[in-house]
Amino acid sequence: MAELQPDETAGEQKYAAVAAVAAEALVGLDFDGTLSPIVEDPASARIHPDAASALIALAARVKAIAIVTGRPAGQVVELGGLAAIADALAELGKELYVFGQYGNQRWSGSDRVVVGPPPPEGLAAFEAALPDVLAEHGASEAYIEEKGLAVGVHTRRFPDPDELTARLLPPLTELAAEHGLMIEPGKQVIEVRAPGMHKGLAIETLIAEVSPGAILFGGDDLGDIEAFEAVKAWGKTTGSPTLLVYSHAGADRGPLAGLADIEVAGPDGVLGLLRRLTDEAAAG
C-alpha cells in the first residue's frame, strides 16, 4: 500500500490509535473512487474485485461497516454486490449499512429495503430545462445520469472535461437555484439535488446508531468533505481516535488533501489499508 501522507508520522499515529481499538471502530467508505474505480460511464461502475473479501474479513475485526455514497442506495447495492456482502456479515453477527443520495436514502443488511423521500420539488422542471442550457454551452453530448432524487451531468467524454465542468458550473448553479435545488460539483461531474442533506449528517446518524469508539472514513471527492468534517468534529469532542483516508489517483491532489490524515492510491490503496487494519487488529 502506497501511503502519500505529507506528515507520515502523524498519519501513522492516527492509524495506530484506530487499530488499537478496532473492535469498537466504525468504518465508513464512499463508493466511486474509493471502493470502485472511476469509469467514463457511471452505469458500468463495479466494486473492486477484491473489495468483497476485504470487507468481509474486516467486518470480523470492527464494530460496523457503512457505505456512504452519492449514488442511489439501490443502485450501489446492485453495482457493489452488497447484498451478498451483507449476507456474509450477518453470519458474523455484523450489519452492513448503506446510505445513498448523500444520506437521503438508506438500506441495511437486515432490512433489505431502500427507505427515502420522494424526488424534490423542482427536479422535473430542472431536467426539462437542462438540454437547452447544455446546448447553449456546447455540451449537448454530456452524459445525464438520472438518480431519482438527483441528476448528474458528466463531462468525462469531452476532450477537456475539467474545462467544460468549470464552464458549466455557473449556468447550472443558476438553473438549479431557480428550481430550489443545489449544486454538488465533483470530478468531471456536476450533480444537482435538494439542499438540506449531506454525508456529514449521514455520519452523525451512524454515530448515534452504532456508538463507535473510533471512526475510519475514506472518500475521494468534494461530496466527502462534510463526512470528513463530521468525523473530525466527533473525534475532537469525544477524544476518540479517527482516521480520514483520501483515495487519490492522478496528478491533481484534489479537495480532500488538506483534510486527510492518510492518502492512498485509489481503490487499490484503500483495500490495502483495510487489509492491513484487518491483519493488525487480528494480531493484536
C-alpha positions in Angstrom: 0.0 0.0 0.0 1.5 3.3 -1.1 0.6 6.0 1.6 1.2 9.5 0.3 0.6 11.4 3.6 2.8 14.5 3.8 3.2 14.0 7.5 3.6 10.3 7.6 4.4 10.1 11.3 1.2 11.9 12.3 -0.8 9.7 9.8 0.7 6.5 11.2 0.0 7.6 14.8 -3.7 8.2 14.0 -3.9 4.9 12.1 -2.3 3.1 15.1 -4.8 4.7 17.5 -7.7 3.4 15.5 -6.1 0.0 15.0 -5.7 -0.3 18.8 -9.4 -0.2 19.3 -10.5 -1.7 16.0 -13.2 -3.8 17.7 -15.1 -0.6 18.5 -14.4 1.1 15.2 -17.0 2.3 12.6 -15.5 2.1 9.1 -17.3 4.3 6.6 -16.5 4.4 2.9 -17.5 6.2 -0.2 -18.2 4.1 -3.3 -17.0 5.7 -6.6 -13.3 6.4 -6.5 -12.9 4.6 -3.1 -14.3 1.1 -3.5 -15.0 1.3 -7.2 -12.6 2.7 -9.9 -13.9 5.9 -11.7 -15.2 5.0 -15.1 -16.4 7.0 -18.1 -19.9 5.6 -17.9 -21.3 5.6 -14.3 -23.7 2.8 -15.1 -20.8 0.5 -15.8 -19.0 1.1 -12.5 -18.4 -2.0 -10.4 -16.9 -2.5 -7.0 -13.2 -3.5 -7.0 -13.0 -7.3 -7.5 -11.1 -7.7 -4.2 -13.5 -5.5 -2.1 -15.9 -8.2 -1.0 -13.3 -10.4 0.5 -11.5 -7.4 2.1 -14.8 -6.0 3.7 -15.9 -9.4 4.9 -12.5 -10.1 6.6 -12.5 -6.6 8.1 -16.1 -7.0 9.5 -14.9 -9.7 11.9 -12.5 -7.1 13.4 -14.6 -3.9 13.6 -17.9 -2.8 15.0 -19.7 -1.8 11.8 -19.1 -1.1 8.1 -21.1 1.6 6.2 -21.1 2.7 2.5 -21.9 6.4 2.3 -22.4 7.4 -1.4 -24.0 10.0 -3.6 -25.4 7.2 -5.7 -28.9 5.9 -5.1 -28.8 3.2 -2.4 -30.5 0.5 -4.5 -28.1 1.2 -7.4 -25.0 0.9 -5.2 -26.3 -2.3 -3.6 -26.6 -3.8 -7.1 -23.3 -2.4 -8.5 -21.4 -3.4 -5.4 -22.9 -6.8 -4.9 -23.6 -5.6 -1.4 -26.5 -8.0 -0.7 -24.0 -10.9 -0.8 -21.6 -9.0 1.4 -24.4 -8.2 3.8 -25.2 -12.0 3.9 -21.6 -12.8 4.9 -21.5 -10.0 7.5 -24.8 -11.3 9.0 -23.1 -14.7 9.6 -20.5 -12.8 11.6 -23.3 -11.0 13.6 -22.5 -7.7 11.9 -24.6 -5.2 10.0 -23.8 -3.6 6.7 -25.2 0.0 6.4 -25.7 1.7 3.1 -26.5 5.4 2.9 -27.3 6.6 -0.7 -28.0 10.0 -2.2 -25.7 11.6 0.4 -27.8 10.2 3.2 -31.3 10.8 1.8 -31.7 7.1 1.3 -30.7 4.1 3.4 -30.6 0.3 3.1 -29.2 -2.2 5.6 -28.4 -5.9 5.5 -31.2 -6.6 8.0 -34.0 -4.6 6.3 -33.1 -5.0 2.6 -35.5 -2.2 1.7 -34.5 1.3 0.4 -36.1 4.0 2.5 -36.0 7.6 1.4 -38.1 10.7 0.4 -39.8 11.4 -2.9 -37.9 13.4 -5.6 -37.5 17.0 -4.6 -39.9 19.6 -6.0 -38.3 21.4 -9.0 -36.2 18.4 -10.2 -38.5 17.6 -13.1 -38.6 21.2 -14.2 -34.8 21.4 -13.9 -34.4 18.3 -16.1 -36.8 19.7 -18.7 -34.8 22.9 -19.0 -31.4 21.2 -18.8 -30.9 20.2 -22.5 -31.3 23.8 -23.7 -28.7 25.1 -21.2 -26.3 22.3 -22.2 -26.8 23.1 -25.9 -26.2 26.8 -25.3 -22.8 26.0 -23.8 -21.6 23.4 -26.3 -22.3 20.4 -24.0 -25.3 18.7 -25.7 -23.4 15.3 -25.6 -22.8 15.4 -21.8 -23.9 12.2 -20.2 -27.0 12.8 -18.0 -27.3 10.4 -15.1 -30.8 10.0 -13.6 -30.5 9.3 -9.9 -34.1 9.5 -8.8 -33.5 12.2 -6.1 -30.9 14.0 -8.2 -29.4 14.3 -11.6 -25.7 14.2 -12.6 -24.1 15.9 -15.6 -20.9 14.1 -16.6 -18.2 15.6 -18.8 -15.7 12.8 -18.9 -16.5 12.1 -22.6 -15.2 15.5 -23.7 -11.6 16.3 -24.8 -11.2 18.8 -21.9 -13.7 17.6 -19.2 -12.3 19.8 -16.4 -12.6 23.0 -18.5 -16.1 22.1 -19.5 -17.1 21.3 -15.9 -15.8 24.7 -14.8 -17.7 26.4 -17.7 -21.0 24.7 -16.9 -20.9 25.4 -13.2 -22.2 29.0 -13.3 -25.2 28.3 -15.6 -26.2 25.1 -13.9 -25.9 26.7 -10.5 -28.2 29.4 -11.7 -30.7 26.9 -13.2 -30.6 24.8 -10.0 -31.3 27.9 -7.8 -34.3 28.8 -9.9 -35.8 25.4 -9.0 -34.9 25.3 -5.3 -32.0 22.9 -5.9 -28.3 22.9 -5.1 -25.1 22.0 -7.0 -22.6 19.3 -5.8 -19.6 19.6 -8.1 -17.2 16.6 -8.3 -14.5 15.1 -10.6 -15.8 15.8 -14.1 -19.4 15.8 -12.9 -21.9 18.3 -11.6 -24.7 16.9 -9.5 -27.9 18.7 -8.8 -30.0 17.7 -5.8 -32.2 19.1 -3.0 -30.5 21.0 -0.2 -30.5 20.0 3.4 -28.8 16.6 3.4 -25.1 15.7 3.1 -22.7 12.9 4.1 -21.8 14.6 7.3 -25.4 14.2 8.5 -25.3 10.5 7.5 -22.2 10.1 9.6 -23.9 11.7 12.6 -26.8 9.2 12.1 -24.4 6.3 12.1 -22.6 7.6 15.2 -26.0 7.8 17.1 -27.0 4.3 16.0 -23.6 2.5 16.2 -22.0 4.3 19.2 -18.5 3.7 17.9 -15.3 4.0 19.9 -13.3 5.0 16.8 -14.1 6.0 13.2 -12.2 5.5 9.9 -13.7 7.2 6.9 -12.5 7.0 3.3 -13.5 9.2 0.4 -12.2 10.8 -2.8 -14.1 13.9 -3.8 -15.9 17.1 -2.8 -19.0 15.3 -1.6 -17.0 13.7 1.1 -15.9 16.9 2.7 -18.8 17.1 5.1 -18.2 13.5 6.2 -14.6 14.3 6.9 -15.6 17.3 8.9 -18.2 15.4 10.9 -15.7 12.7 11.8 -13.1 15.2 12.8 -15.6 17.1 14.9 -16.7 13.9 16.7 -13.1 12.9 17.4 -12.4 16.4 18.8 -15.5 16.4 21.0 -15.1 12.8 22.3 -11.4 12.4 22.3 -11.8 9.2 20.3 -9.5 8.0 17.6 -10.3 8.9 14.0 -8.6 8.3 10.7 -9.5 10.2 7.5 -8.4 8.5 4.3 -8.1 10.2 1.0 -8.4 7.8 -2.0 -6.4 9.7 -4.6 -5.5 8.9 -8.2 -3.9 11.2 -10.7 -1.8 14.3 -10.7 -4.3 16.7 -9.2 -4.3 16.1 -5.4 -7.9 17.5 -5.1 -10.0 19.0 -2.4 -9.5 16.4 0.4 -5.8 16.6 0.5 -5.8 19.3 3.2 -8.3 17.4 5.4 -7.0 13.8 5.2 -4.7 12.0 7.6 -3.5 9.5 5.1 -3.6 9.4 1.3 -3.7 6.2 -0.6 -3.6 5.4 -4.3 -7.2 4.8 -5.3 -9.3 1.8 -4.5 -6.2 -0.5 -4.5 -4.7 1.7 -1.8 -8.0 1.8 0.2 -8.2 -2.0 0.2 -4.6 -2.3 1.1 -5.2 -0.1 4.1 -8.3 -2.1 5.1 -6.4 -5.4 4.8 -3.6 -4.0 6.9 -6.1 -3.0 9.6 -7.7 -6.4 9.5 -4.3 -8.2 9.9 -3.0 -5.9 12.6 -6.3 -6.0 14.6 -6.2 -9.8 14.4 -2.6 -9.8 15.6 -3.4 -7.5 18.4 
